Amino acid sequence: MNFCRTMVRVIVSTAACFFSALSFATACSSLDQEIHVIPKPVKIETAEGKFVLTEKTAVIIKSRDLIDVGRYLAEIIEPATGKRVKVESSWFPRSGGIVLRLDRSLKELGDEGYLFRCTPRWITITGARPAGVFYGVQTLRQLLPVEIESKQKIEGVVWTVPCLSIEDCPRFKWRGLLLDPARRFIAKDYIVKYIDLMALYKLNHLQLHLTDDQGWRIEIKKYPRLTEVGSIRKESPMPGNRKQGDGKPYGPFFYTQDQIREIVAYAAKRFVTIVPEIEMPGHSLAASVAFPELSCTGGPFEMRTKWGIEPDIYCAGNDRVFDFVQDVLIEVMDLFPSTFIHIGGDEAPKDRWNKCPKCQVRIQKEGLKDAHELQSYFVRRVDKFLTSKGRRLIGWDEILEGGVAPGATVMSWRGIKGGIAAASEGHDVVMSPTTHCYFDYAQGKGDSEPEAIGGFLPLEKVYGYEPLPDQLSADQKKHILGAQGNVWGEYMWTPQNIEYFSYPRACALAEVVWSPAKAKNFADFVCRVKANEKRLDVIGINYRKLDGQRK
Ligand SMILES: [Zn+2]
């Protein structure tokens, strides 16, 4: 059992922000004297004094397994301080060192927990595994002056860290976000910037929605036509007037396999798992544009230029479809080491299946009741294939309809009912309900907000989310792996849009999935977010300001 899920401890509050969230501007006036780590650590004990980074400060690693984390820390410190930071192995702690250690006996903190101690002479970060040390490094990053985020040397800053002890570990294993390059392509260079920011807040799963009716964004060597044809569309909905086309050809936009490898490797060094999503049986028009024989009607098709749901989906009565899907998944599994492979499974209208002779023969032959059970058949077949390759299938909660596949994990998005049903049956679940986790919803009211898909999800509501439903028993709750915020792409016209919709709501979600439930305090969180705005300014993020003003 995860130590952090069950522990009840005295949380040492680090900020005395006893005020309403609306009056943060005056109540958080002494920000610089406070500690503003997000997500809030499990336990902090403050002490007198400060550690100061100097010319002599080195990163000292006590295990070869920490070389990458040590170099990462040096790369964080060097640009802004202008100091060259040595990463060296040494058994003797020396003054001025930042010591990174592994202690396998710290099992109670789990793979991602860490101990952090700062004294005037040195800093030590200890974890049972490298991931824990990495998260201790993120805490160090947030304890340093915000200017540390600068890529240029900053003069006149004293690089101090307050003396304190921290004991910390996450409440949940899955702390995720989703990006949607299928609707609006997101360049590789921006994806890696997004990963950097996720790491700062100890988020560890990034789902990439790689295929949909409006675009196929991943190179598949066996089927080059997928991207030759499927990564281009005639036009897109017009910003501000979604019913009208913008008349601008879009694409070709896709990731080459080399680019995918670069993204995956970059993420791995930051302990972020990239979860690929290949949609099936619905949201698959891009594949049918390239290969019309994968559909029930045989086409021909054109790429969808509006958002929404497409009636033409893969034919479940055609074995060639399963050969195609498996070929694609083989290349996907080769690129993505993630245990979980997301197969979508949502919003698959059954109109075509109900009329398709091949699908009807399949229903009869397999003794299925209807088209919903045919979808279940489809998912089971893919689940069996992925399981045979040592991977695990995850899909949106529609995969429960007609019976959930034995190995499937469910991502509950249409509220939490699907998650409750799946966990009750012993399936693992990632919670991602529209009510609390859809970051494409508006976060403020009024004309100053950018166009959103609809809905309203303010920061406080995200922060108030509790991923463990009361309806589940203690044993069933163990199946809730965590939660994920989804930044769907329909209205994310630019990276700046993505940032505006993501932050600070992703910070709220980070605290939901990392910090102990009992430690949550929105007023205190708002205080830390306010201080955090300066850090995001230095990084260059177009976050939504707490006072609702656009930057
Ligand atoms: Zn069919």
Boltz pocket constraint, residues with backbone or C-beta under 6 A from the ligand:
constraints:
  - pocket:
      binder: B
      contacts: [[A, 295], [A, 296], [A, 314], [A, 315], [A, 316], [A, 317], [A, 318], [A, 352], [A, 353], [A, 356], [A, 357], [A, 358], [A, 359]]
      max_distance: 6.0
